[in-house]
Amino acid sequence: MEFKFSLLSGINLLTAIFMVVLGMVAWRLSRGRGLALWMFAMGEWSLLECFQLGAVGIPAKVFWSVIEYLGTLYGAVFYLLFALEFTGLERFVTRRNILLLCIVPTLTLLLAATNHWHHLIWADFTAIDNNRIIYHRGIAWVLGVLSYTYLLIGIATAFLGWSIFRYPMEYKMQSILLIIGVLCPWSANFLYLTNLSPLPGWDATPVAFSVTGALFFYNLFKYQFYDIRPVARDMLVEKMPSGILVLDSQNRIVDYNSAALCFNSIAGENCLGNTIDTFFPNWDNMLQGNAASDNRLEITQNQHHLELNISALHDPNGHLVGRLLIIRDITERKQIELERERLLTELQQAQTEVQTLCGLLPICSHCKKIRDDSGEWTRMEAYIQSRSDAVFTHTFCPECLEKHYPGFAPKMPQNPPQQ
């Protein structure tokens, strides 16, 4: 097979390398695989377009075009999977649904490989020069490539557009850049299919994906794309009454909810990407050296009593990758506790005062009765017992025993006579 590569082939080759590199980065940084698979498919498309442009002869070009269809057809499927992952609809990314989505691309690919028998994909070919030919497409191409592929692209783009209106302002820019990145290559593809391109026969769609890649790289590193992706956060995080802060391994805030802003005067647009010191200036002292373990703290900030539950997040290898903070406002509970402690103190003080006799007591000089608060005269024993814990027992002192009951008084030994 003979090749005559041109500048257009070189451009496609560079684009393919760039898309593969981006796919590898996305595979490492993202939790979903749709983005990485989509980038790999676009890299395959661009690489095979490089060989298709460089191949000499229509049969050779058709051969590379058939293999190129792997990226063209399945790329739309991966793009839809990526859109579902990004918008928090992973529940639809099942093995069954993926297999169903791949039915039409697989059948179309088989028809392309056997086109020389039925000409349902390409009816005829017109050579422009050694590098470019024009494909005259058949009915199977209209149904399997044009209609189905653009249907998947339209659905995926609609999901991304939907995310613009669902999520806070910090996430809207991500979705807008994603949509711009998608519209660039498919606009180039539209020009190619309608023969409105300045270079007829050259499909600039894979090259336009370099714009998509650049925007996605910007998303990955500027907005920590996929690390702070809005995974159904409006249904869970945003509606939680407790404040939520998600930190990365460098203690940067990568996600939060509206309730978290109630405990701090910082604005939301100044929160994302900043360190946790923005919220809690004494963060290092709060952890007290337990950075890799869970903590539960109670602090006072901006006239709020806050309870912080700090959970350390580890990867499968046990390395610390971030933290989750749940912030609860316990100001009302603290006020109730303080009020209860105040009432207990007052009750104990009142009980002590009741059980302690103090002040002036009117007492009869003859019978020794005491006049109480109501003016009644009460025996001293009854008065004291009613106002203290003292219990009286009755007996006789030695003087009274000898005076009133001499018969019971013990006999005192007499002094011996002096010598």
C-alpha positions in Angstrom: 0.0 0.0 0.0 1.5 3.3 -1.1 1.3 6.5 0.9 1.9 10.2 0.0 1.5 12.2 3.2 0.8 15.9 3.0 0.4 18.8 5.4 -3.2 17.8 6.0 -2.0 14.4 7.1 0.5 15.9 9.5 -2.2 18.1 11.1 -4.4 15.1 11.6 -1.5 13.1 13.2 -0.8 15.9 15.7 -4.4 16.1 16.5 -4.6 12.4 17.1 -1.6 12.5 19.5 -3.1 15.4 21.4 -6.5 13.6 21.8 -4.9 10.4 23.0 -2.8 12.4 25.6 -6.0 14.1 26.8 -7.8 10.8 27.0 -5.0 9.4 29.2 -5.2 12.4 31.5 -9.0 12.2 31.7 -8.7 8.5 32.5 -6.5 9.2 35.5 -8.3 12.3 36.8 -11.9 11.5 36.2 -14.1 9.0 38.0 -16.2 8.4 34.9 -14.8 6.8 31.8 -17.0 8.3 29.2 -14.8 11.4 28.7 -11.6 9.3 28.3 -13.3 6.9 25.9 -14.7 9.7 23.8 -11.2 11.3 23.6 -9.6 8.0 22.5 -12.3 7.5 19.8 -11.6 11.0 18.5 -7.9 10.3 18.5 -8.5 7.1 16.5 -10.7 9.0 14.0 -8.0 11.7 13.5 -5.2 9.1 13.2 -7.1 7.0 10.6 -8.0 10.2 8.7 -4.2 10.8 8.5 -3.7 7.4 6.8 -6.8 7.9 4.6 -5.4 11.2 3.3 -2.0 9.7 2.7 -3.1 6.5 1.0 -2.8 6.4 -2.8 -5.7 5.0 -4.7 -9.5 4.8 -4.0 -9.5 1.2 -2.7 -6.8 2.1 -0.1 -8.6 5.2 1.0 -11.9 3.2 1.4 -10.0 0.6 3.5 -8.8 3.3 5.9 -12.2 5.0 5.9 -13.9 1.7 7.1 -11.4 1.5 10.1 -11.9 5.2 10.7 -15.6 4.5 11.3 -14.7 2.9 14.6 -14.0 6.3 16.1 -16.7 8.1 14.1 -19.6 5.8 15.1 -18.7 4.8 18.6 -17.4 8.3 19.5 -21.0 9.5 19.5 -21.9 6.7 21.9 -19.1 7.6 24.3 -20.0 11.3 24.1 -23.5 10.5 25.3 -22.1 8.3 28.1 -19.8 11.2 29.1 -22.8 13.7 29.2 -24.8 11.3 31.4 -21.9 11.0 33.8 -21.3 14.7 34.0 -25.0 15.5 34.7 -25.3 12.9 37.4 -27.3 10.4 35.4 -24.9 7.5 35.8 -27.8 5.2 36.7 -28.5 5.0 32.9 -24.9 4.0 32.1 -25.5 0.3 32.4 -24.0 -2.6 30.4 -27.4 -3.3 28.8 -27.9 0.3 27.7 -24.4 0.5 26.3 -24.9 -2.6 24.2 -28.2 -1.3 22.9 -26.6 2.0 21.9 -23.9 0.1 20.0 -26.2 -2.0 17.9 -26.6 0.6 15.1 -22.9 1.6 15.0 -22.0 -2.1 14.8 -24.4 -2.8 11.9 -23.2 0.3 10.1 -19.6 -0.7 10.5 -20.4 -4.1 9.0 -22.2 -2.5 6.1 -19.2 -0.2 5.5 -16.8 -3.2 5.5 -19.0 -5.0 2.9 -19.8 -1.9 0.9 -18.3 -3.4 -2.3 -21.1 -5.9 -2.3 -24.2 -3.6 -1.9 -23.0 0.1 -2.0 -25.4 1.0 0.7 -22.8 3.2 2.6 -20.9 4.7 -0.4 -22.5 4.6 -3.8 -19.5 6.0 -5.7 -16.3 7.9 -5.3 -14.7 10.9 -7.1 -11.0 11.6 -6.8 -9.9 15.3 -6.4 -6.2 14.7 -6.1 -3.8 12.1 -4.6 -5.0 13.0 -1.1 -8.7 13.9 -1.3 -11.7 12.1 -2.7 -15.4 12.8 -2.4 -17.7 10.1 -1.1 -21.1 9.7 -2.7 -23.1 8.3 0.2 -26.0 5.8 0.1 -29.2 5.3 2.1 -27.5 3.2 4.9 -25.1 6.0 5.5 -27.9 8.5 5.9 -29.7 6.2 8.5 -26.7 4.7 10.3 -24.2 7.5 10.3 -25.9 10.8 9.7 -29.2 10.3 11.5 -28.1 8.1 14.4 -24.8 9.8 15.1 -26.4 13.3 15.1 -29.3 12.0 17.3 -26.9 10.9 20.0 -24.9 14.1 19.7 -28.1 16.2 20.0 -29.3 14.3 23.1 -25.9 14.6 24.8 -25.6 18.3 24.0 -29.1 18.8 25.4 -28.1 17.2 28.7 -25.1 19.5 28.9 -27.3 22.5 28.1 -29.7 21.3 30.8 -26.9 21.4 33.3 -26.3 25.1 32.7 -29.7 25.9 34.2 -29.6 23.3 37.0 -26.3 24.1 38.7 -24.8 27.2 40.5 -22.8 29.8 38.7 -19.5 28.1 39.5 -20.6 25.1 37.4 -22.3 26.9 34.5 -19.0 27.9 32.9 -17.9 24.3 32.8 -21.0 23.3 30.8 -20.8 26.3 28.5 -17.2 25.5 27.6 -18.1 21.9 27.1 -20.9 22.8 24.6 -18.6 25.2 22.8 -16.0 22.5 22.6 -18.5 20.1 21.1 -20.0 22.5 18.6 -16.7 23.3 17.0 -15.9 19.8 15.5 -19.5 19.1 14.5 -19.8 22.4 12.8 -16.7 21.4 10.8 -18.4 18.1 10.1 -21.5 19.8 8.8 -19.3 21.9 6.3 -17.6 18.6 5.2 -20.9 16.8 4.6 -22.5 19.6 2.7 -19.3 20.2 0.6 -19.1 23.8 1.8 -15.6 23.4 3.1 -12.8 25.4 1.5 -11.0 22.1 0.9 -13.6 19.7 -0.5 -12.9 16.1 0.4 -11.0 16.9 3.6 -12.9 16.2 6.8 -11.7 18.7 9.3 -13.8 17.3 12.1 -11.0 15.5 13.8 -8.7 18.5 13.6 -11.5 20.7 15.1 -11.4 18.4 18.1 -8.2 20.0 19.1 -10.3 23.0 20.1 -12.4 20.6 22.1 -9.3 19.2 23.7 -7.9 22.6 24.6 -11.2 23.6 26.2 -11.4 20.4 28.1 -7.8 20.8 29.4 -8.8 24.2 30.6 -11.8 22.7 32.4 -9.6 20.0 33.9 -7.1 22.3 35.5 -9.0 25.6 36.0 -12.2 24.2 37.4 -10.9 20.9 38.7 -13.3 19.4 36.1 -14.7 16.1 37.2 -13.3 16.6 40.7 -16.0 19.1 41.4 -18.6 18.0 38.8 -22.2 18.5 39.9 -23.3 14.9 40.4 -27.0 15.3 41.2 -25.9 17.8 43.8 -29.1 19.8 43.5 -31.0 16.8 44.7 -28.8 16.0 47.7 -26.1 18.5 48.7 -27.9 21.7 48.0 -31.0 20.7 49.9 -29.2 19.6 53.1 -29.7 21.9 56.1 -26.2 21.2 57.2 -23.2 22.9 55.6 -21.1 20.7 53.3 -17.5 21.4 52.4 -15.3 19.0 50.3 -11.6 19.5 50.4 -8.8 18.0 48.2 -5.5 16.8 49.6 -4.1 20.4 49.6 -7.1 21.6 51.8 -8.6 23.5 48.8 -12.3 23.8 48.7 -13.6 21.8 45.7 -17.3 21.7 46.5 -19.7 23.3 48.9 -23.4 23.9 49.4 -25.4 27.0 50.1 -25.8 26.2 53.8 -22.1 26.3 54.3 -22.0 30.0 53.3 -24.4 30.9 56.1 -21.7 30.4 58.7 -19.2 32.7 56.9 -19.4 36.0 55.2 -17.4 34.8 52.2 -19.2 34.9 48.9 -19.6 31.7 46.8 -17.5 32.9 43.9 -14.6 33.5 46.2 -14.8 30.1 47.9 -14.2 27.5 45.2 -10.5 26.7 44.8 -9.4 28.6 48.0 -8.0 26.8 51.0 -10.1 26.0 54.1 -8.4 28.8 56.0 -10.9 31.0 54.1 -13.6 29.5 56.3 -11.7 28.6 59.4 -8.5 30.7 60.0 -7.4 28.3 62.8 -7.7 25.2 60.7 -4.3 23.7 61.5 -4.8 24.2 65.3 -8.3 22.7 65.0 -7.0 19.4 63.6 -4.4 19.1 66.4 -2.2 16.9 64.3 -4.9 14.4 63.4 -4.9 15.3 59.7 -5.4 11.8 58.4 -8.2 10.7 60.9 -11.8 11.7 61.6 -12.5 14.5 64.0 -15.5 16.0 65.8 -15.1 19.6 67.0 -17.2 22.3 68.5 -16.2 25.9 67.8 -17.7 29.4 68.0 -17.5 31.6 65.0 -19.4 34.8 64.0 -21.7 34.4 67.0 -22.5 30.8 65.9 -21.8 27.7 67.8 -20.8 25.1 65.2 -20.3 21.4 65.3 -17.8 20.1 62.7 -17.7 16.5 61.7 -14.5 16.0 59.7 -14.1 12.8 57.7 -10.8 11.9 56.0 -11.2 10.5 52.5 -8.7 7.9 51.3 -8.1 6.2 48.0 -8.0 2.4 47.7 -4.2 2.5 48.6 -4.9 4.3 51.9 -3.6 7.7 50.8 -5.3 10.8 52.0 -7.1 12.4 49.0 -9.3 14.9 50.7 -11.8 15.6 53.5 -15.5 16.0 53.9 -16.8 18.6 56.4 -20.3 18.5 57.7 -21.1 21.8 59.6 -24.1 21.9 61.9 -25.4 25.0 63.6 -25.8 24.1 67.3 -26.4 27.6 68.6 -29.9 26.9 69.7 -28.9 23.7 71.4 -26.1 25.5 73.2 -28.4 28.2 74.4 -30.8 25.6 75.8 -27.9 23.9 77.6 -26.7 27.2 79.1 -30.2 28.0 80.3 -30.5 24.5 81.8 -27.2 24.9 83.6 -28.3 28.3 84.9 -31.6 26.9 86.3 -29.8 24.0 87.9 -27.4 26.5 89.6 -30.2 28.6 90.9 -32.1 25.5 92.1 -29.0 24.2 94.0 -28.5 27.7 95.5 -32.1 27.9 96.6 -31.9 24.4 98.1 -28.7 25.4 100.0 -30.4 28.5 101.3 -33.4 26.6 102.5 -31.3 24.0 104.2 -29.1 26.6 106.0 -30.6 28.6 108.9 -29.4 32.2 108.8 -30.5 35.6 110.0 -32.4 36.6 113.2 -34.8 34.0 114.8 -37.4 35.2 117.4 -37.2 32.8 120.3 -39.1 32.7 123.6 -36.7 33.4 126.5 -38.7 31.0 128.7 -40.0 28.1 126.7 -37.5 28.4 123.8 -40.2 28.2 121.1 -39.4 29.9 117.8 -41.7 32.2 115.8 -41.8 31.1 112.1 -42.5 33.2 109.0 -46.3 32.9 109.4 -46.2 34.2 113.1 -46.8 30.7 114.7 -44.7 29.7 117.6 -43.2 26.3 117.0 -41.0 24.1 119.2 -37.4 24.6 118.4 -36.9 21.0 117.3 -39.8 21.1 114.8 -38.7 24.4 113.4 -35.1 23.3 112.8 -36.1 19.9 111.4 -38.5 21.5 108.9 -35.7 23.7 107.6 -32.7 21.5 107.6 -31.5 17.9 107.3 -30.9 17.7 111.1 -32.6 15.0 113.1 -33.0 15.4 116.8 -32.5 12.6 119.4 -33.5 13.2 123.0 -31.3 12.6 126.0 -30.2 14.3 129.3 -27.2 16.4 130.0 -25.4 15.4 133.2 -26.6 18.4 135.2 -30.3 17.9 134.4 -30.0 14.2 135.0 -28.6 14.7 138.5 -31.0 17.5 139.3 -34.3 16.0 138.1 -33.5 12.3 138.1 -31.0 11.8 140.9 -31.8 8.1 141.2 -30.5 7.5 137.6 -27.5 9.7 137.9 -24.2 7.7 138.0 -22.3 7.8 141.3 -19.3 10.1 141.1 -16.2 8.6 143.0 -15.3 10.5 146.1 -11.9 12.1 146.5 -9.6 9.9 148.7 -8.5 11.4 152.0 -5.3 13.3 151.9 -2.4 11.9 153.9 
